[in-house]
Amino acid sequence: SASTSANFSHYLHSYLQMSFWWSICIFELVAVRRCAQQEPFLGLAMNKIIGCAVGAVMLFGASVCNAAVLNFSSIPGSPSIGSGSYTGSMTWTYLGSGAGSLSVSLTNTSPAANGGYMTGFAFNTVGGLTMALTSGRAGFTFISPVSASPFEPFDVGAALGGNWLGGGNPTAGIGVGVTDTFVFGVSGAHSLLSTLSEVSFFDLDASGQYRFAARFRGFNDGTSAKVVGEFTPVPIPVPLAIAAAGLLSVVAVRRRNSARVHG
């Protein structure tokens, strides 16, 4: 299924990223041993640098392996309509006995000069689930399915007055720079819920194109927006800087030794 494919791709990316950092660390450790034989003091200093890199990679790896948050953000321009923008995250918790909780956090990042409010959002899930909104911003009510024209209907969502396209006074929505969290109760068979992850609630729609959409109204210029979202690219982790420092040290020692030989 599309969800299984996305889940596999998400974790494959993390695995390949971790493999890359471990390869660098192993290379540097081997280089340090060679340098230490020729430059004991410098080798000791480099050993500390590489030790920090290895520790950082281990901490980063632990955070990847135990990741419980899916980050996403708005897609500017087509196929989105209008100038609204946002960032968000999903956190899935299986509570056992066929019950779980999905937390959806959303931040309105639209340009402050034009204002605007996020008045509704929608997403897709795997089949076989029963969901309900248990907490969130006042005025938002649960919707399923969600008519989100011009996009395909989405499985689940919430909006002011329970109307994704309309929904009353937009000023009751999420304003620019504001973050709100919505919690959905999820129920279903234990055999299903125990296998779910955040990606299970970020599935593709019937057209195979969109995973999330947000509705904006009340812009200062009188317009509104319908904006789809996608996975946020994984940033380059902090260990890069430490590993790079180790690599530069290795290169410096090799050049120094080469100069001595040819001097």
Summary of the structure (lengths in Angstrom):
residues: 263
radius of gyration: 24.3
end to end distance: 64.0
largest distance: 80.7
contacts: 851
relative contact order: 0.20
helix: 38%
strand: 30%
